[in-house]
């Protein structure tokens, strides 16, 4: 009767919040996915752990017993993973960086040069994460620092490096592609390419949910990577919002990008885990901030 640690982690969140909704927000997962995991855990244990109530959930006696034992297990495992990865990184003298989109803007090369001056015996590695992981590897210790677009999940700290307008990527033959810019009102009924539900609030941000004032987005397709996204745009499946600086990075035949009026700006940040104190990570964050200043001064 083996139980996945993820199921215990999800159960602890629900048991502590006594709400599937709040637990899903805390974990950055969808409510249906969270409920499915809890039901699977109950089936595996052949035991009812939660009582579903009109205003949330409550623990059964078995659920309370499991919470007492699951909480230290999850905490101990998280601590062990962080320690193992930190030790391995020190052994290799490597800082592992996560990202979800190409950076461009000369930001990373500038940060790399500044970091090399501060930590000459260390190196940086980059790994691309899908949008199903909005922390770009930070929450499961697969990365030491990450470039992320806000908003970020709880448990992370960050420093904003730049902010830009949001644009829209359109199929080249789209009725709006010939305009110099586009009003958000003209996009409200368009089919959108959406980040997966696991992306949490980031999904809503790139669907412009806050600016729709209750008008739901038409989701044509869920996408997991930039390449998948812009191939779908070029194929005419839907439209997608993106940062202004990424419009040039992801240029390809069949895609036209235009500024959108009526949207708040987007922010790119370097992020790290709360409580992170390793000097190499601090040095990289400092290098990123200095690189952003250099890029801004040249703009």
C-alpha positions as CSV (number, residue, x, y, z in Angstrom):
1,X,0.0,0.0,0.0
2,X,2.5,2.6,-1.2
3,X,1.3,6.2,-1.1
4,X,2.9,9.0,-3.2
5,X,4.3,11.9,-1.3
6,X,2.4,14.3,-3.5
7,X,-0.9,12.8,-2.2
8,X,0.2,13.4,1.4
9,X,1.3,16.9,0.5
10,X,-2.1,17.6,-1.0
11,X,-3.9,16.0,2.0
12,X,-1.9,18.1,4.5
13,X,-2.8,21.3,2.6
14,X,-6.5,20.5,2.6
15,X,-6.4,19.4,6.2
16,X,-4.7,22.6,7.3
17,X,-6.9,24.9,5.2
18,X,-10.1,22.9,5.8
19,X,-11.0,24.1,2.3
20,X,-10.3,22.5,-1.1
21,X,-10.5,26.0,-2.7
22,X,-7.9,27.6,-0.4
23,X,-5.7,24.5,-0.5
24,X,-5.7,24.5,-4.4
25,X,-4.7,28.2,-4.3
26,X,-1.9,27.4,-1.9
27,X,-0.6,24.5,-3.9
28,X,-1.1,26.2,-7.3
29,X,-3.2,23.3,-8.7
30,X,-6.7,23.2,-9.9
31,X,-9.5,22.2,-7.6
32,X,-10.6,19.1,-9.7
33,X,-7.0,17.9,-9.7
34,X,-6.7,18.3,-6.0
35,X,-10.0,16.6,-5.3
36,X,-9.0,13.7,-7.5
37,X,-5.7,13.2,-5.6
38,X,-7.5,13.2,-2.2
39,X,-10.1,10.7,-3.5
40,X,-7.3,8.5,-4.7
41,X,-5.6,8.7,-1.3
42,X,-8.8,7.6,0.4
43,X,-9.3,4.7,-2.0
44,X,-5.7,3.6,-1.4
45,X,-6.1,3.7,2.3
46,X,-9.7,2.4,2.1
47,X,-10.5,5.1,4.7
48,X,-12.6,8.2,4.7
49,X,-10.3,11.1,5.6
50,X,-12.5,14.2,5.0
51,X,-16.1,15.1,5.5
52,X,-17.4,17.3,2.7
53,X,-19.5,20.1,4.1
54,X,-21.3,23.1,2.7
55,X,-18.6,25.5,3.8
56,X,-15.5,23.4,3.3
57,X,-14.3,20.1,4.8
58,X,-13.6,18.7,8.2
59,X,-11.3,15.8,9.3
60,X,-12.6,12.4,10.3
61,X,-10.8,10.7,13.2
62,X,-8.7,8.8,10.7
63,X,-7.9,12.1,8.8
64,X,-6.8,13.8,12.0
65,X,-4.6,10.8,12.8
66,X,-3.0,10.9,9.3
67,X,-2.4,14.6,9.5
68,X,-0.3,14.2,12.7
69,X,1.9,11.7,10.9
70,X,1.9,13.1,7.4
71,X,2.9,16.6,8.3
72,X,6.4,15.8,9.7
73,X,6.9,13.3,6.8
74,X,6.3,16.0,4.2
75,X,8.4,18.5,6.1
76,X,11.3,16.1,6.6
77,X,11.3,15.1,2.9
78,X,11.3,18.7,1.7
79,X,14.2,19.5,4.0
80,X,16.1,16.4,2.8
81,X,15.5,17.2,-0.9
82,X,16.7,20.8,-0.4
83,X,19.8,19.6,1.5
84,X,20.7,17.0,-1.0
85,X,20.3,19.3,-4.0
86,X,22.2,22.1,-2.2
87,X,25.1,19.7,-1.3
88,X,25.2,18.4,-4.9
89,X,25.3,22.0,-6.3
90,X,28.1,22.9,-4.0
91,X,30.0,19.8,-5.0
92,X,29.6,20.8,-8.7
93,X,29.9,24.5,-7.9
94,X,26.9,25.0,-10.0
95,X,23.8,27.2,-9.7
96,X,20.8,25.7,-11.5
97,X,18.5,28.2,-13.1
98,X,15.0,27.6,-14.2
99,X,13.0,29.5,-16.8
100,X,9.8,29.1,-18.8
101,X,10.3,31.4,-21.8
102,X,13.4,32.7,-23.5
103,X,14.7,35.9,-21.9
104,X,16.3,37.9,-24.7
105,X,16.9,41.6,-24.0
106,X,20.6,40.7,-23.3
107,X,19.5,40.1,-19.7
108,X,21.0,36.6,-19.1
109,X,24.4,37.2,-20.8
110,X,24.9,40.4,-18.8
111,X,23.9,38.5,-15.5
112,X,26.2,35.7,-16.4
113,X,29.2,38.0,-16.9
114,X,28.5,39.8,-13.6
115,X,28.1,36.5,-11.7
116,X,31.4,35.2,-13.2
117,X,33.2,38.2,-11.8
118,X,31.7,37.7,-8.3
119,X,31.9,33.9,-8.2
120,X,34.7,32.9,-10.7
121,X,34.8,29.3,-9.7
122,X,31.1,28.7,-10.2
123,X,29.0,28.1,-13.3
124,X,25.4,28.5,-14.3
125,X,23.1,26.0,-16.0
126,X,19.7,26.7,-17.5
127,X,16.7,24.4,-17.8
128,X,13.4,25.1,-19.4
129,X,10.3,24.1,-17.4
130,X,6.8,23.7,-18.7
131,X,4.0,26.1,-17.5
132,X,2.6,23.2,-15.4
133,X,5.3,24.3,-12.9
134,X,4.8,28.0,-12.3
135,X,7.9,28.0,-10.0
136,X,10.2,26.9,-12.8
137,X,11.6,24.2,-10.6
138,X,12.0,26.1,-7.3
139,X,9.3,24.4,-5.3
140,X,10.6,20.9,-5.8
141,X,14.2,22.0,-5.6
142,X,15.0,21.2,-9.2
143,X,16.4,24.7,-9.6
144,X,18.2,27.1,-7.2
145,X,16.9,30.3,-8.8
146,X,14.6,31.0,-11.7
147,X,13.4,33.6,-14.1
148,X,9.6,33.8,-13.8
149,X,6.8,36.0,-14.9
150,X,4.7,37.3,-12.1
151,X,2.5,36.2,-10.3
152,X,4.6,33.5,-8.5
153,X,3.5,30.7,-6.1
154,X,3.6,31.1,-2.3
155,X,6.9,30.2,-0.7
156,X,9.0,32.1,-3.1
157,X,10.7,35.5,-2.9
158,X,11.5,37.5,-6.0
159,X,13.0,40.7,-7.4
160,X,11.4,42.3,-10.4
161,X,13.9,42.9,-13.2
162,X,11.7,44.5,-15.9
163,X,8.1,45.3,-16.7
164,X,6.7,45.6,-20.2
165,X,3.3,46.0,-21.9
166,X,1.4,42.9,-22.9
167,X,1.0,42.2,-26.6
168,X,-1.1,39.7,-28.5
169,X,0.1,37.0,-30.9
170,X,-2.3,36.6,-33.8
171,X,-2.4,34.2,-36.8
172,X,-0.9,36.2,-39.7
173,X,-4.3,36.2,-41.6
174,X,-6.3,37.3,-38.6
175,X,-8.8,40.2,-39.1
176,X,-6.8,42.3,-36.5
177,X,-3.3,41.5,-37.8
178,X,-3.2,44.6,-40.1
179,X,-3.8,47.1,-37.2
180,X,-0.9,48.9,-35.5
181,X,-2.4,48.0,-32.1
182,X,-5.5,46.2,-30.7
183,X,-8.1,47.1,-28.1
184,X,-8.7,44.4,-25.5
185,X,-12.4,44.7,-26.2
186,X,-11.7,43.4,-29.7
187,X,-10.1,40.2,-28.3
188,X,-12.7,39.3,-25.7
189,X,-14.6,36.9,-27.9
190,X,-11.5,35.4,-29.6
191,X,-10.4,31.8,-28.9
192,X,-7.4,31.9,-26.6
193,X,-4.5,29.6,-26.0
194,X,-4.4,29.1,-22.2
195,X,-1.7,28.0,-19.8
196,X,-2.7,24.7,-18.1
197,X,-4.7,24.8,-14.9
198,X,-1.7,23.8,-12.9
199,X,-0.2,27.3,-13.7
200,X,-2.6,28.8,-11.2
201,X,-3.0,32.6,-11.2
202,X,-0.5,32.8,-14.1
203,X,-3.1,31.2,-16.3
204,X,-5.7,33.9,-15.4
205,X,-3.1,36.7,-15.9
206,X,-2.3,35.6,-19.5
207,X,-6.0,35.3,-20.3
208,X,-6.5,38.9,-19.0
209,X,-9.1,37.6,-16.6
210,X,-8.9,40.7,-14.3
211,X,-9.6,43.0,-17.2
212,X,-12.5,41.0,-18.6
213,X,-14.8,42.0,-15.7
214,X,-16.5,38.7,-15.3
215,X,-16.6,37.8,-19.0
216,X,-15.0,34.4,-19.3
217,X,-12.3,33.6,-21.8
218,X,-13.0,31.2,-24.7
219,X,-10.2,28.6,-24.3
220,X,-9.4,26.9,-27.6
221,X,-6.5,24.8,-26.3
222,X,-4.2,24.4,-23.3
223,X,-0.5,24.8,-24.1
224,X,2.5,23.9,-22.1
225,X,5.5,25.5,-23.7
226,X,6.2,28.6,-25.8
227,X,7.0,26.6,-28.9
228,X,3.7,24.7,-28.6
229,X,1.9,28.0,-28.1
230,X,3.2,29.8,-31.2
231,X,2.9,26.8,-33.4
232,X,-0.8,26.8,-32.4
233,X,-1.1,30.5,-33.1
234,X,0.5,30.0,-36.6
235,X,-2.0,27.2,-37.3
236,X,-4.9,29.5,-36.5
237,X,-6.1,27.7,-33.4
238,X,-6.3,30.8,-31.3
239,X,-4.6,34.0,-30.0
240,X,-2.2,34.4,-27.0
241,X,-1.0,37.3,-24.9
242,X,2.8,37.7,-24.4
243,X,5.3,40.2,-23.1
244,X,6.3,42.9,-25.6
245,X,10.0,41.9,-25.5
246,X,9.1,38.3,-26.3
247,X,7.3,39.3,-29.6
248,X,10.7,39.5,-31.3
249,X,12.1,36.4,-29.7
250,X,9.3,34.1,-30.9
251,X,8.9,35.6,-34.4
252,X,8.0,33.0,-36.9
253,X,6.1,32.6,-40.2
254,X,2.4,32.8,-39.7
255,X,2.4,34.8,-36.5
256,X,1.8,38.6,-36.1
257,X,2.3,40.3,-32.8
258,X,0.6,43.6,-31.9
259,X,0.4,45.8,-28.7
260,X,-2.9,45.6,-26.7
261,X,-4.6,48.6,-25.2
262,X,-6.4,48.2,-21.9
263,X,-4.1,45.8,-20.2
264,X,-1.8,46.1,-17.2
265,X,1.9,45.5,-17.7
266,X,3.7,42.2,-17.1
267,X,6.7,41.8,-14.9
268,X,9.7,39.5,-15.2
269,X,11.5,38.6,-12.0
270,X,14.3,36.5,-10.6
271,X,13.0,34.2,-7.9
272,X,14.3,32.0,-5.1
273,X,13.0,30.0,-2.2
274,X,12.0,31.8,1.0
275,X,14.8,31.2,3.5
276,X,17.5,30.7,0.8
277,X,20.8,31.9,2.3
278,X,23.5,30.3,0.0
279,X,26.0,32.9,-1.0
280,X,26.1,31.7,-4.6
281,X,22.3,32.2,-5.0
282,X,22.5,35.6,-3.4
283,X,25.4,36.5,-5.8
284,X,23.3,35.5,-8.8
285,X,20.3,37.5,-7.7
286,X,22.6,40.5,-7.2
287,X,24.0,40.0,-10.7
288,X,20.5,39.8,-12.2
289,X,19.5,43.1,-10.6
290,X,22.7,44.8,-11.8
291,X,22.2,43.3,-15.3
292,X,18.6,44.7,-15.4
293,X,20.0,48.1,-14.6
294,X,22.5,47.9,-17.4
295,X,19.8,46.8,-19.9
296,X,17.5,49.6,-18.8
297,X,20.3,52.2,-19.2
298,X,20.9,51.1,-22.8
299,X,17.2,51.1,-23.7
